[in-house]
Amino acid sequence: MDSFILDVTTTDEWEFHWIGMPEFQQVRKKPVSQITVRFETQEDMDNFAELIGQKLTLKTKSIWHPHRPHKLANKKVWRDGE
């Protein structure tokens, strides 16, 4: 069996594994516009949520309209050969 010697003095170990891989850049999508909506009462907020067809709570900080589910990168996994 031939031996393989890796010289890591000029490159970090992770860089060696990425040699020849295509470049990837994630483009962050930004909204065209943002607005702040204030509600005087819980009932007002509930009425607005019903009008736009989305769930709003006191912890809601932002939404997309129309609704777009959150996409978490850590839920995407690459599996080879499965």
C-alpha angles and dihedrals in degrees: 000000000000117000121232121211119196117201106209095173093098101037137032116251094250091052090056091057091050097053108127095011117133117257116253128196123179111218111213112225113225125196120252089227142358129206134185117226119193124199123204094200140020088245090057090052092048091050091051092048089053092048093054095036096236135118114249126184134175087263095054109117101172143356138190118233118239090035116265120183119237113259113211115199092207090065092062114086130182113220121185119211099356 
